[in-house]
Amino acid sequence: MEKKDNHHHKYYLPAPSNWPLKASIALVSIFVGIANWLHDVWFGPYVLIFGLCMLLYILFGWFGTVIQENRAGLTRHKQVDVSFRWGMCWFIFSEVMFFSAFFGALFYVRLVSLPQLGGAGLTHIVNWPAFKAAWPMLHNPNPAAFIAPQSVMEAWGIPAMNTLILLTSGVTITIAHWSILKNHRKTMLISQLATILLGISFLYLQGHEYSIAYLEKGLTLGSGIYGTTFFMLTGFHGLHVTIGTIGLIVILYRMLRNDFNSHNHFAFEAVSWYWHFVDVVWLFLFIFVYWL
């Protein structure tokens, strides 16, 4: 028994793995497939599907390996826990930089490019003297190249509902965390399920909003910079909500398997950090994409 305890107190180093190499191939395939599909290259969709299938296989295999290591007690060491936490912190930091790039593009357009096109520089006089700067842009400088949308996306409809949904989900996942710490299993499961249902509701409403944008308002990726920034920011956020919801479902399954207790539940914490990050990003989206 003493020997087993000593084993668990050693820092666990996994064996060399080819999962990172496989993941790199999958991600490159996904981006190459998307780029070629957007340029109407025939093999684009097939490369994309290959990359997505390979990524799904990697997620099952790689995360499954880590879960098995945790169940075997190999990762129950303070330094391993610290490594996991730092790894998740750096991952979230990379996500912050990811969204900062798109928000930066939005702010550059609104604060720099648009004023110049509307009269703050020579570009306005030479190219589009009749153009008036206004955001959101319902009148593009060159209407022949980019057909502007008929109207903007209102903030106080579906976006406001989705804001309430995500804020509520932040409360439910916090309750689930508290329940793990207090060993309240029933409350933990109910709160986790509620968070998942709220995430699915958000995605459903966003899909409905996209259908309104395309079919009723004429707002598309090809309708100028307003459409481009709108769909890039909200679309990538929706992708992150999808990933987060899948993570929440996996955590619920592990809860049902009794994988967590008050001292061993970092997997839940990692997904909850990610979910709170998604909530915060949406607040910025609601303010700067829909409201202001």
C-alpha positions in Angstrom: 0.0 0.0 0.0 2.8 2.4 0.8 4.5 1.6 -2.5 1.3 2.4 -4.3 1.0 5.8 -2.6 4.6 6.6 -3.5 3.9 5.7 -7.1 1.0 8.2 -7.1 3.2 10.9 -5.7 5.6 10.7 -8.6 5.3 13.2 -11.5 3.8 11.3 -14.3 5.4 11.6 -17.7 3.4 10.0 -20.6 5.2 8.0 -23.2 6.1 9.7 -26.5 3.0 10.1 -28.7 2.1 10.7 -32.3 -1.2 12.4 -31.5 0.3 15.9 -32.0 1.5 15.0 -35.5 -1.8 13.6 -36.4 -3.6 16.7 -35.1 -1.3 18.9 -37.2 -2.2 16.9 -40.3 -5.9 17.1 -39.5 -5.9 20.9 -38.9 -3.9 21.6 -42.1 -6.3 19.4 -44.1 -9.3 21.4 -42.6 -7.8 24.8 -43.5 -6.6 23.7 -47.0 -10.1 22.1 -47.6 -11.9 25.3 -46.6 -9.6 27.6 -48.6 -10.0 25.5 -51.8 -13.8 25.0 -51.3 -14.2 28.8 -51.1 -12.3 29.1 -54.3 -14.5 26.5 -56.0 -11.7 23.9 -56.3 -13.2 20.5 -56.7 -11.2 18.6 -54.1 -11.8 21.3 -51.4 -14.9 19.6 -49.7 -13.2 16.2 -49.8 -10.0 17.5 -48.1 -12.2 19.3 -45.5 -14.2 16.1 -44.7 -11.0 14.1 -44.4 -9.6 16.6 -42.0 -12.8 16.7 -39.9 -13.0 13.0 -39.7 -9.4 12.7 -38.7 -9.8 15.4 -36.1 -12.8 13.6 -34.6 -10.8 10.4 -34.4 -7.9 12.3 -32.7 -10.2 13.9 -30.1 -11.7 10.5 -29.2 -8.2 8.8 -29.0 -6.2 11.6 -27.4 -8.7 12.7 -24.7 -9.7 9.0 -24.2 -6.0 8.3 -23.3 -5.8 11.2 -20.8 -9.1 10.0 -19.2 -7.8 6.5 -18.8 -4.6 7.9 -17.2 -6.7 9.9 -14.8 -8.8 6.9 -13.9 -5.7 4.9 -13.3 -4.5 7.5 -10.8 -1.4 8.4 -12.9 -2.1 12.1 -13.1 -3.1 12.7 -9.5 -0.1 14.7 -8.6 0.1 18.3 -7.6 2.7 19.2 -10.2 0.7 17.4 -12.9 -2.4 19.4 -11.9 -0.4 22.6 -12.1 0.8 21.6 -15.6 -2.8 21.0 -16.7 -3.9 24.3 -15.3 -1.1 26.3 -17.0 -1.8 24.5 -20.2 -5.5 25.4 -20.1 -4.6 29.0 -19.2 -2.3 29.3 -22.3 -4.9 27.7 -24.5 -7.5 30.3 -23.4 -4.9 33.1 -23.9 -4.4 31.9 -27.5 -8.2 32.0 -27.9 -8.2 35.6 -26.5 -5.6 36.5 -29.2 -7.7 34.8 -31.8 -10.8 36.8 -31.1 -8.7 40.0 -30.6 -7.6 39.8 -34.2 -11.2 39.8 -35.5 -12.2 42.5 -33.0 -9.2 44.5 -34.1 -10.3 44.2 -37.7 -13.8 45.4 -36.7 -12.4 48.4 -34.8 -10.0 49.3 -37.6 -12.8 49.4 -40.1 -15.1 51.4 -37.9 -12.5 53.9 -36.5 -10.0 54.2 -39.4 -11.1 52.9 -42.8 -14.7 54.0 -42.7 -13.9 57.6 -41.7 -11.3 57.8 -44.4 -13.8 56.5 -47.1 -16.4 59.0 -45.8 -14.4 62.1 -46.1 -11.4 62.1 -43.7 -8.8 61.4 -46.5 -8.0 61.6 -50.2 -9.5 58.2 -50.9 -13.0 59.7 -50.4 -12.3 62.6 -52.9 -10.7 60.4 -55.6 -12.7 57.2 -55.5 -16.1 57.7 -53.8 -17.0 61.3 -53.3 -20.7 60.6 -52.8 -20.1 57.9 -50.0 -21.2 58.9 -46.5 -19.6 57.0 -43.6 -22.2 55.2 -41.3 -22.1 52.0 -39.3 -23.5 49.5 -39.9 -22.9 50.0 -43.6 -26.2 49.7 -45.6 -24.6 51.6 -48.5 -21.3 50.3 -49.7 -18.8 52.6 -51.5 -19.0 50.4 -54.6 -22.6 48.9 -54.7 -21.7 47.0 -57.9 -19.0 45.0 -56.2 -20.8 44.4 -52.9 -24.6 44.4 -52.6 -25.4 45.9 -49.2 -28.0 44.3 -46.8 -31.5 45.6 -46.6 -31.4 46.2 -42.8 -29.1 45.6 -39.8 -29.4 42.9 -37.2 -31.3 44.2 -34.2 -29.7 43.8 -30.8 -32.9 43.5 -28.7 -34.4 40.4 -30.4 -32.6 37.1 -30.6 -29.1 38.5 -29.6 -30.6 39.8 -26.3 -32.2 36.4 -25.7 -29.0 34.6 -26.4 -27.2 37.0 -24.0 -29.6 36.0 -21.2 -29.2 32.3 -22.1 -25.4 32.5 -21.9 -25.4 34.5 -18.7 -27.8 31.9 -17.2 -25.5 29.1 -18.3 -22.7 30.8 -16.5 -24.7 30.5 -13.3 -25.7 26.9 -13.8 -22.2 25.7 -14.5 -21.0 27.6 -11.4 -23.7 25.7 -9.4 -22.4 22.5 -10.9 -18.9 23.3 -9.7 -20.1 24.2 -6.2 -22.0 20.9 -6.2 -18.9 18.9 -7.0 -17.0 20.6 -4.2 -19.8 19.9 -1.8 -20.5 16.3 -3.1 -24.1 17.1 -4.0 -24.4 14.7 -6.9 -28.0 15.3 -7.8 -27.6 19.1 -8.0 -24.4 18.6 -10.0 -26.1 16.5 -12.6 -29.1 18.7 -12.9 -27.0 21.9 -13.2 -24.7 20.3 -15.8 -27.6 19.2 -17.9 -29.2 22.6 -17.7 -26.0 24.2 -18.9 -26.0 21.8 -21.9 -29.6 22.6 -22.8 -28.9 26.3 -22.6 -25.9 25.9 -24.9 -28.1 24.0 -27.4 -30.8 26.6 -27.2 -28.2 29.3 -27.9 -27.0 27.5 -31.0 -30.6 26.9 -32.2 -31.5 30.6 -31.9 -28.3 31.6 -33.6 -29.1 29.3 -36.5 -32.5 30.9 -36.7 -30.9 34.3 -36.7 -28.6 33.3 -39.6 -31.6 32.2 -41.6 -33.2 35.6 -41.0 -30.0 37.4 -42.0 -29.6 35.5 -45.3 -33.3 35.1 -46.4 -34.9 38.3 -45.1 -32.2 40.9 -44.7 -29.8 40.0 -47.4 -26.9 40.0 -45.0 -24.3 37.5 -46.2 -20.5 37.2 -46.3 -20.6 38.8 -49.7 -22.5 41.9 -48.6 -19.6 44.1 -47.7 -17.5 44.6 -44.6 -20.5 44.6 -42.3 -21.5 41.1 -43.4 -17.9 39.9 -43.3 -17.2 41.1 -39.8 -20.6 40.0 -38.5 -20.4 36.4 -39.7 -16.7 36.0 -38.9 -17.1 37.1 -35.3 -20.5 35.5 -34.6 -19.7 32.4 -36.6 -16.4 31.6 -34.8 -18.1 32.3 -31.5 -20.9 29.9 -32.5 -18.2 27.3 -33.3 -16.7 27.8 -29.9 -20.1 27.4 -28.2 -20.5 24.1 -30.2 -17.1 22.9 -29.0 -18.0 23.9 -25.4 -21.3 22.2 -25.5 -19.7 19.0 -26.7 -17.2 19.3 -23.9 -20.0 19.8 -21.4 -21.8 16.6 -22.7 -18.5 14.6 -22.3 -18.2 16.0 -18.7 -21.8 15.0 -18.0 -21.0 11.4 -19.1 -18.0 11.4 -16.9 -20.1 12.7 -14.0 -22.5 9.7 -14.5 -19.4 7.5 -14.4 -18.4 9.0 -11.0 -15.1 10.2 -12.4 -15.1 13.4 -10.3 -14.9 14.2 -6.6 -14.1 17.3 -4.6 -10.3 16.7 -5.0 -10.2 15.4 -8.6 -12.2 17.3 -11.1 -9.9 19.4 -13.2 -11.5 18.2 -16.5 -14.7 19.9 -15.3 -12.9 23.0 -14.3 -11.1 23.2 -17.7 -14.4 23.0 -19.6 -16.0 25.5 -17.2 -13.2 28.0 -17.8 -13.7 27.6 -21.5 -17.4 28.1 -21.1 -17.0 31.3 -19.1 -14.5 32.6 -21.7 -17.2 32.0 -24.4 -19.7 33.9 -22.2 -17.3 36.9 -21.9 -16.6 37.0 -25.7 -20.4 37.0 -26.4 -20.8 40.1 -24.2 -18.2 41.9 -26.3 -20.0 40.7 -29.4 -23.4 41.9 -28.2 -22.0 45.3 -27.4 -19.8 46.0 -30.4 -21.4 43.9 -33.2 -25.1 44.3 -32.3 -25.7 47.2 -30.0 -23.2 50.0 -30.7 
